[in-house]
Amino acid sequence: MFRRHAFVRLAENAWREATPEGGDIEVLREWLAHGRPLIVRRPCLSDDGLEAYLGLALPGKKRMAFRVPLASVKSIEAPPIWDGKGTHNPGFVFRLYGSRAWGLLTGLLYVTPDSDLDLLVDIDSPAEWESFLSADLRLPDELRVDLEVIFGGDASFSWREYLGPAEDILIKSNRRVWLERKDQLATLFT
């Protein structure tokens, strides 16, 4: 499924069909020659469903953006599962994104001493959301954790922002961004 944070593998010659949107075709060509993935970015797919919007993050926080024909996509992979060593995450699967995911999938050096632990958790129903809210969740204390909660595979928000004092929260979907009242989050499942 084409959604933000998913990784895709492209055909080796896909660079020939790519449209750069702030990216360098030669860098893409070399990247694909090594069999490395790209990441799905908003809006994920073109309106006609014929092109995928992808990003490439290089070590050192350099980012590039491309559009490629959907036919160039060989596979779509969910972000890698986080092993969660030394934590307590009852019944929830956390996935890596950001520097740790890129490092794991490419073998390149992305993680620095200042790197956050970027995690995703999928919540698929109001009941699961209630369970998550009441869970005895413990994440690592020694790292800054950026947890993104994703409702129904689409609408996501920052856990840290959810715990903050504001009544509204920034929601990021696969196609757009908006503010939503925290007490209305369950409506995102409908």
C-alpha positions in Angstrom: 0.0 0.0 0.0 1.3 3.4 -0.9 1.4 5.4 2.3 3.8 7.8 3.9 6.9 6.1 5.5 6.6 2.9 3.4 9.8 2.0 1.5 9.8 1.0 -2.2 12.3 -0.8 -4.3 12.5 0.4 -7.9 13.7 -1.3 -11.1 17.4 -0.5 -11.6 16.7 1.6 -14.7 13.8 3.5 -13.1 16.0 6.6 -12.9 15.5 7.1 -16.7 11.7 7.6 -16.1 12.0 9.7 -12.9 11.0 13.3 -12.7 13.2 15.2 -10.2 11.4 17.5 -7.8 14.4 18.7 -5.9 16.5 15.7 -6.6 19.5 14.8 -8.7 19.0 12.1 -11.3 22.6 11.0 -11.2 22.4 10.5 -7.5 19.2 8.5 -8.0 20.9 6.4 -10.7 23.8 5.5 -8.4 21.4 4.8 -5.5 19.3 2.4 -7.5 22.4 0.6 -8.9 23.1 -0.4 -5.2 19.5 -1.7 -4.8 18.7 0.8 -2.1 15.1 1.8 -1.3 13.3 5.1 -1.5 10.5 6.3 0.8 6.9 7.2 -0.1 6.2 10.9 0.5 3.0 13.0 0.4 0.8 12.9 -1.7 2.0 9.3 -2.2 0.3 8.8 -5.6 -0.6 11.2 -8.4 -4.3 12.0 -8.9 -4.4 9.6 -11.9 -2.6 6.9 -9.9 0.1 6.5 -12.5 3.0 8.1 -10.6 4.5 7.5 -7.1 5.9 10.4 -5.1 9.2 9.3 -3.5 12.0 10.6 -1.4 15.6 9.8 -0.9 17.4 10.7 2.3 21.2 10.8 2.2 23.4 10.6 5.2 23.9 14.1 6.6 20.2 15.0 6.3 20.2 15.8 2.6 16.8 15.1 1.1 15.8 14.6 -2.5 12.3 14.2 -4.1 11.3 12.4 -7.2 8.2 11.2 -9.1 8.4 7.9 -10.9 5.9 5.9 -13.0 4.1 3.3 -10.9 5.2 0.6 -13.3 8.8 1.2 -12.1 8.0 0.1 -8.5 9.1 -3.5 -7.9 8.0 -3.8 -4.3 6.6 -1.9 -1.3 7.9 -2.6 2.2 6.6 -1.5 5.6 9.1 0.3 7.7 11.3 -2.1 9.7 10.0 -3.4 13.0 11.8 -2.0 16.1 13.1 -4.6 18.4 12.1 -2.6 21.5 14.9 -4.0 23.7 14.6 -2.9 27.3 11.1 -1.5 26.9 7.5 -2.5 27.6 5.1 -2.2 24.7 2.1 -4.4 25.5 0.5 -5.7 22.3 1.7 -3.0 19.9 4.2 -3.2 17.1 6.5 -0.2 16.7 8.3 0.5 13.4 11.3 2.5 12.7 11.5 5.5 10.4 14.0 8.3 10.0 17.8 7.8 10.4 17.6 4.4 12.1 15.4 2.9 9.4 17.5 4.4 6.6 20.7 3.0 8.2 19.2 -0.4 8.7 17.9 -0.6 5.1 21.0 0.8 3.3 23.9 -0.1 5.6 25.0 3.5 5.4 25.8 5.7 8.4 22.8 7.8 9.3 22.6 7.6 13.0 24.6 10.1 15.0 24.8 10.7 18.8 22.1 13.4 18.3 19.7 11.1 16.4 16.2 10.7 17.7 14.6 7.3 17.9 11.8 7.8 15.3 8.9 5.3 15.8 5.5 4.6 14.2 2.6 2.7 15.7 -0.5 1.8 13.7 -3.9 2.1 15.5 -6.7 0.6 13.5 -9.9 1.1 15.5 -11.3 3.3 18.3 -11.1 0.2 20.7 -7.4 -0.2 19.9 -6.9 3.6 20.5 -8.5 3.2 23.9 -6.2 0.2 24.6 -3.2 2.2 23.6 -4.2 5.1 25.8 -4.5 2.8 28.8 -1.4 0.7 28.1 1.5 0.7 30.4 3.8 2.0 27.6 7.4 2.5 28.4 9.9 3.8 25.8 13.6 4.3 26.2 14.6 7.1 28.6 18.1 7.5 27.2 17.0 8.6 23.7 14.7 11.3 22.5 11.8 9.4 21.1 9.6 10.8 18.3 6.5 8.6 18.2 4.1 9.0 15.4 0.6 7.5 15.9 -1.1 6.5 12.7 -4.9 5.9 12.6 -6.2 3.6 9.9 -3.1 3.7 7.9 -3.5 7.3 7.0 -4.0 10.1 9.6 -1.0 10.5 11.9 0.1 12.8 14.7 2.9 13.2 17.1 2.5 11.5 20.5 4.5 14.2 22.2 2.1 16.8 20.7 -0.9 14.8 21.8 0.4 14.8 25.4 0.9 18.6 25.3 -1.6 21.2 26.6 -3.0 22.4 23.3 -6.6 21.4 22.3 -5.8 21.0 18.6 -3.2 18.7 17.1 -1.5 18.7 13.7 -2.7 15.7 11.6 -0.7 14.5 8.6 -2.4 12.2 6.1 -1.1 10.6 2.9 -2.5 13.6 0.9 -2.9 16.6 3.2 -2.2 18.3 6.6 -4.7 19.9 9.0 -5.5 20.7 12.6 -8.0 18.6 14.5 -9.3 18.8 18.1 -7.8 16.1 20.3 -11.2 15.2 21.6 -12.4 14.5 18.0 -9.6 12.1 17.0 -11.8 9.0 17.0 -13.7 10.5 14.1 -10.6 9.9 12.0 -11.5 6.2 11.9 -14.8 6.9 10.1 
